[in-house]
Amino acid sequence: MSTRKNATTDFGEADLRSLAGPRSFERGTGYLDAVTGLEVGDGWITATVHGTAAYGVHLTFGGSEGLTGTCTCPHGQEGNFCKHLVAVGLSVLGRPESLPRQRARAREQARHLDAWLADRSRDELLALVREQMRQDRGFRRSVRLRAAVARNDLGEIRTQVSALLDSGPFARYGCLEGEAAHSYTEQAAPAVAALAELTAHGRAADAVALSREAFDELGRRYEETDDCDGALSSVLTRLAEVHLDACRAAFPDPAETARWLVGHLLGDLVHATGIALRDYRHVLGQEGLAVARELAAEAHERNPSGWEEKDLLRTLNTREGAVDALIARHASDPRPSGSTHLRIARELDLAGRPAEALRWAERGVTEAPDPTLLDSALLDYLSTRYERSGHLAQAVFLRRDHFTAHPSLAAYRALRVAAQTADTWPAERENALKVLRTAAARDEADPHDGPVLIDVLLDEDDLDTAWQAATETGAADHQWLILADRIRNTRPTDALPVYLRLLEPLKKSTGDAAYEQLTSLLLSIRACHRLLGTDENFTAYATTLRTELKRKRKLMAMWDEHGV
């Protein structure tokens, strides 16, 4: 694999593999022919990748964050650098000679368009706008709304906002999905922008009222929308900003605002809007905070186990200094994971009582009935406190104790960080590996996960030791595959049998996922033979395999695309 960066994009294959991981990277190589609509700009790339569905991919590069990307597939929506992002990145790297021309052509077209528009007369531009208004109902409503805002026509503003937030033309069977959801979001965004203009035009009180009406309407739409790309959430977040700005300018009735705010904070829409009580403290004042506290207490009494109710009451009580009452409430029902102790510790930190906070956090560890269930956030909190106060040995002891009780890759990494900070890592590493080797020898690993020892050695890029350990104690299939991928270029003789073994059981499988795995493994087998200079052996193997699986036409088509 080449590690050289492309001069046009400032990233290379190594960056894609590092972000995606070996598995997603290899799977991405099978999607190069599925990339369409590729566009490259200054620091960005967009495309569509056709898999189970058509997924929108966006890559950014060259900035302070380096290479980043988003994809609308489920794996990408969880924040992962998925195979579709890899495919788009590899597609760009595969055509470096055309990219400068493509970007130059886009800039030239933009210049020509700007020049053409600048040469048009006022009447010609008006004709263009009117034509667009006739053809695009959403654009027509947006322009009408802007005009209503400019002349302060509140009745027309309300009518046009309601029209822009109407999902009727886009909903199918009562739901908004795919392109329909995206089109609705594009229509709704100008309504929120117009409400912001109301505040700018000195009509903040009207903006407050209309924003709350918009929240009600968008809330209903949000429940019926497949917002996998977060577009509607972005509109709701912007609406929250508009509402807050309007409240800060108009200072609406504090009690009424408190009632609206508490209702919103305890509702389902708050996760999309990001509205927080702290931002409204000056708007509410003492009167509004008192009303909010009363409403939160009533809500907690109705639903004492509700997380939102507890959190809202905690926030209000903390602001008013009622920390001890809050601690008593939490301490009455401690969780075995220590998360309750952590919550108390954080409340005490907020109240300026760090010594008590530390004691509560330590109690969370010592009083835990099962160390394997400890909340990792509690361990992180304690370790950070120890390190900041110079008690590095205590941080190492904490991490060591947890790792010994519950060996895992995450626990090993945490121990490594603490011991490196304390400058004791070599000795700690030796002891930690002994723990992992003992567990592997006892066959304590989940057969689906494999020995933690292998994960740790792979994490440290100690491939020779990892291979030896896998050979001696066994490993899960996914661990063998990672090992084979990592050693293939230097030890193809060892990697080849792994790929051959992993391919065998997949021959009986059907479906896109299985075919993708079969293709990826076959490409890896071919790579090994090429490195070994035994291309004729691969040809014979592939021919036999094709004969055996010839009825799987989609699989054959995939292999044809890759020339195998």
Buried (B, 14 or more C-beta within 10 A) or exposed (E): EEEEBBEBBBBBBBBBBBBBBBBBBBBBBBBBEBBEEBEBEEEEBBBBBEBEEBBBBBBBBBEEEEBEBBBBBEBBBEEBBBBBBBBBBBBBBEEEEEBEEBBEEBEEEEEEEEEEEEEEEEEEEEEEEEEEBEEEEBBBBBBBBBBBBEEEBBEBBBBBBBBBBBBEEBBEEEBBBBEBBBBBBBBBBBBBBBBBBBBEEEBBBBBBBBBBBBBEBBBEBBEBBEBBBBBBBBBBBBBBBBBBBBBBBBBBEBBEBBBBBBEBBBBEBBEBBEBBBEBBBEBBBEEBBBBBBEBBBEBBEEEEEBEBBBBBBBBBBBBEEBBEEBBEBBBEEBBBBBBBBBBBBBBBBBBEBEEBBBBBBBBBBEEBEEBEEBBBBBBEBBBEBBBEEEBBEBBBBBBBBBBBEBBBBEBBBBBBBBBBBBEBBEEBBEEBBEBBBEBBEEEEBEEEBBBBBBBBBBEBEBBEBBBEBBEEBBBBBBBBBBBBBBBBEEBBEBBBEBBBEBBEEBEEEEEEEBBBBBBBBBBBBBBBBEBEEBEEBBEEBBEEBBEEBEEBEEBBEBBEEBEB
